[in-house]
Amino acid sequence: MIIVPVKEGENIERALKKFKRKFEKTGVIRELRNRKTFVKKSVVRRDEIKKAIYRQHLQLEEENS
């Protein structure tokens, strides 16, 4: 359960923004979207490798600049 302490006189929009940020950090929505469709493990692994290669490429570009 997410608890957002609201200080007296605090704007309700600010409290809602805090709630949304905490909710997003839990990863519930991301998990639901991932579970909506089945993805084979080999495809998941291939995507992870692609992301790792991309990140490594960005780091090398940053170091060379």
C-alpha positions as CSV (number, residue, x, y, z in Angstrom):
1,M,0.0,0.0,0.0
2,I,1.3,3.4,-0.9
3,I,1.1,6.1,1.7
4,V,1.7,9.7,0.9
5,P,1.9,12.0,3.9
6,V,0.2,15.3,3.2
7,K,1.3,18.3,5.2
8,E,-1.3,20.8,6.4
9,G,-1.8,23.5,3.8
10,E,-0.1,21.4,1.1
11,N,-1.6,21.6,-2.4
12,I,-3.6,18.5,-3.4
13,E,-1.9,18.5,-6.9
14,R,1.5,18.2,-5.2
15,A,0.3,15.3,-3.1
16,L,-1.1,13.6,-6.2
17,K,2.2,14.1,-8.0
18,K,4.0,12.4,-5.1
19,F,1.6,9.5,-5.2
20,K,2.0,9.1,-9.0
21,R,5.8,9.1,-8.6
22,K,5.7,6.5,-5.9
23,F,3.3,4.4,-7.9
24,E,5.5,4.5,-11.0
25,K,8.5,3.4,-9.0
26,T,6.7,0.3,-7.9
27,G,6.6,-0.8,-11.5
28,V,3.0,-2.2,-11.3
29,I,1.9,-0.7,-14.7
30,R,5.1,-1.9,-16.4
31,E,4.6,-5.4,-15.0
32,L,1.0,-5.5,-16.2
33,R,2.0,-4.4,-19.7
34,N,4.7,-7.1,-19.8
35,R,2.3,-9.8,-18.7
36,K,-0.4,-8.8,-21.3
37,T,1.4,-10.7,-24.0
38,F,3.7,-13.7,-23.8
39,V,7.3,-13.2,-25.0
40,K,9.6,-16.1,-25.5
41,K,12.7,-16.2,-23.3
42,S,14.9,-16.2,-26.3
43,V,13.3,-13.0,-27.6
44,V,13.7,-11.4,-24.1
45,R,17.3,-12.3,-24.0
46,R,17.9,-11.0,-27.5
47,D,16.4,-7.7,-26.6
48,E,18.5,-7.5,-23.4
49,I,21.6,-8.1,-25.5
50,K,20.6,-5.4,-28.0
51,K,20.1,-2.9,-25.2
52,A,23.4,-3.8,-23.6
53,I,25.2,-3.3,-27.0
54,Y,23.4,0.1,-27.4
55,R,24.4,1.3,-23.9
56,Q,28.0,0.2,-24.5
57,H,28.1,2.0,-27.8
58,L,26.8,5.2,-26.0
59,Q,29.4,4.9,-23.3
60,L,32.2,4.5,-25.9
61,E,30.9,7.5,-27.8
62,E,30.9,9.5,-24.6
63,E,34.4,8.5,-23.7
64,N,35.8,9.4,-27.1
65,S,34.1,12.8,-27.1
